[in-house]
Amino acid sequence: MREAAQEAGLNADEAIVAAWDPERISNLRAVREEAKGMRVHGVPTVATEERVLYYGAASPGKISALLAGQKEIAG
C-alpha cells in the first residue's frame, strides 16, 4: 500500500492511516450493504430500472448490446 500511495503522489503514512480509519471502514460497510440491497454484486454494475444487466468489467460493445437487447458486437 505504501508503494502504491507513493506512486500516486500521496503521502504514504497518511494513506495507510486513512485506509484503516474505523469511520471510513464503517462507511464502506454501509455502502456495501446498500448495494447488496439493490442487487449490486460487482463493480461496475450496469442496470436499468427494470433489472441488473451486468456487473463486473465488460467491453463497451457488450454494454451497448445488453442495453439494446442484442448479442455483443465485436469492436
VOBA-1610 file (N, C-alpha, C; in pm, whole numbers, padded with zeros to 5 digits, always signed):
BEGIN
Met+00083-00116+00000Met+00000+00000+00000Met+00089+00125+00000Arg+00195+00118+00074Arg+00287+00231+00081Arg+00340+00266-00058Glu+00381+00165-00132Glu+00436+00187-00266Glu+00330+00245-00360Ala+00209+00191-00355Ala+00102+00240-00441Ala+00070+00386-00409Ala+00067+00420-00280Ala+00039+00558-00241Ala+00148+00651-00293Gln+00272+00611-00277Gln+00382+00693-00324Gln+00377+00711-00476Glu+00348+00603-00549Glu+00339+00612-00694Glu+00225+00705-00738Ala+00121+00716-00655Ala+00008+00804-00685Ala+00034+00947-00640Gly+00150+00969-00580Gly+00184+01104-00534Gly+00123+01139-00400Leu+00083+01038-00324Leu+00021+01061-00193Leu+00124+01042-00083Asn+00095+01099+00031Asn+00176+01075+00148Asn+00145+00933+00197Ala+00242+00846+00195Ala+00220+00704+00225Ala+00168+00683+00367Asp+00224+00754+00464Asp+00180+00737+00603Asp+00033+00779+00619Glu-00004+00891+00558Glu-00142+00938+00567Glu-00238+00842+00496Ala-00194+00786+00385Ala-00278+00691+00311Ala-00306+00566+00394Ile-00205+00517+00461Ile-00222+00397+00545Ile-00315+00426+00662Val-00298+00541+00726Val-00387+00578+00836Val-00531+00589+00785Ala-00549+00653+00671Ala-00684+00670+00615Ala-00746+00536+00579Ala-00666+00445+00526Ala-00719+00314+00485Ala-00772+00235+00604Trp-00715+00254+00720Trp-00756+00178+00838Trp-00841+00258+00934Asp-00887+00375+00892Asp-00972+00459+00976Asp-01105+00388+01004Pro-01140+00367+01131Pro-01264+00294+01163Pro-01390+00356+01104Glu-01398+00488+01100Glu-01516+00553+01042Glu-01525+00526+00893Arg-01413+00531+00824Arg-01410+00502+00680Arg-01452+00358+00654Ile-01402+00267+00734Ile-01437+00125+00718Ile-01587+00104+00744Ser-01639+00169+00845Ser-01782+00159+00876Ser-01867+00213+00762Asn-01826+00326+00705Asn-01898+00383+00591Asn-01895+00289+00470Leu-01781+00228+00447Leu-01768+00133+00336Leu-01862+00014+00356Arg-01870-00036+00477Arg-01962-00147+00506Arg-02107-00107+00480Ala-02142+00015+00517Ala-02280+00062+00496Ala-02310+00074+00347Val-02216+00124+00270Val-02235+00136+00125Val-02247-00002+00063Arg-02166-00096+00110Arg-02171-00234+00059Arg-02307-00297+00087Glu-02361-00277+00206Glu-02493-00331+00241Glu-02603-00267+00157Glu-02592-00138+00134Glu-02689-00069+00049Glu-02685-00127-00093Ala-02565-00148-00144Ala-02550-00204-00279Ala-02610-00345-00286Lys-02584-00427-00184Lys-02642-00562-00183Lys-02793-00557-00187Gly-02850-00458-00118Gly-02995-00442-00117Gly-03051-00406-00254Met-02967-00349-00339Met-03008-00314-00476Met-02964-00421-00576Arg-02917-00536-00525Arg-02871-00648-00607Arg-02747-00615-00688Val-02662-00527-00634Val-02535-00494-00698Val-02431-00586-00636His-02370-00671-00720His-02275-00770-00669His-02135-00751-00724Gly-02114-00651-00808Gly-01983-00627-00865Gly-01973-00484-00912Val-01854-00442-00936Val-01829-00305-00981Val-01751-00311-01111Pro-01790-00240-01211Pro-01910-00157-01216Pro-02034-00242-01238Thr-02150-00187-01209Thr-02277-00253-01235Thr-02356-00167-01333Val-02410-00231-01434Val-02494-00162-01531Val-02636-00212-01507Ala-02727-00119-01482Ala-02864-00158-01451Ala-02962-00057-01508Thr-03081-00106-01532Thr-03192-00018-01567Thr-03288-00021-01450Glu-03396+00052-01458Glu-03495+00047-01350Glu-03557-00091-01339Glu-03559-00166-01450Glu-03623-00296-01451Glu-03534-00409-01399Arg-03404-00404-01430Arg-03319-00517-01392Arg-03171-00482-01401Val-03090-00562-01331Val-02945-00552-01343Val-02905-00624-01470Leu-02832-00556-01557Leu-02792-00615-01683Leu-02659-00688-01673Tyr-02568-00629-01600Tyr-02433-00684-01600Tyr-02357-00626-01482Tyr-02271-00705-01420Tyr-02180-00649-01322Tyr-02042-00709-01343Gly-01942-00627-01313Gly-01804-00662-01340Gly-01757-00590-01465Ala-01632-00608-01499Ala-01575-00541-01617Ala-01636-00598-01745Ala-01670-00511-01837Ala-01727-00554-01965Ala-01680-00458-02074Ser-01671-00509-02193Ser-01632-00424-02305Ser-01745-00328-02338Pro-01713-00211-02395Pro-01819-00119-02433Pro-01921-00184-02529Gly-01875-00272-02617Gly-01967-00341-02709Gly-02066-00427-02635Lys-02023-00492-02528Lys-02113-00578-02451Lys-02220-00494-02382Ile-02180-00385-02323Ile-02277-00298-02255Ile-02377-00242-02355Ser-02330-00194-02468Ser-02420-00141-02571Ser-02518-00247-02616Ala-02468-00369-02637Ala-02554-00478-02682Ala-02658-00515-02577Leu-02617-00519-02450Leu-02711-00550-02343Leu-02821-00445-02335Leu-02783-00320-02346Leu-02882-00213-02340Leu-02976-00218-02460Ala-02923-00263-02575Ala-03005-00271-02695Ala-03080-00404-02705Gly-03050-00498-02613Gly-03115-00628-02614Gly-03065-00717-02726Gln-02940-00698-02768Gln-02883-00775-02877Gln-02760-00848-02829Lys-02707-00935-02914Lys-02581-01001-02884Lys-02468-00900-02900Glu-02357-00930-02830Glu-02241-00840-02837Glu-02187-00832-02979Ile-02152-00713-03018Ile-02089-00690-03148Ile-01943-00661-03119Ala-01854-00744-03172Ala-01711-00724-03151Ala-01668-00592-03209Gly-01591-00518-03132Gly-01549-00386-03177Gly-01406-00386-03200
//
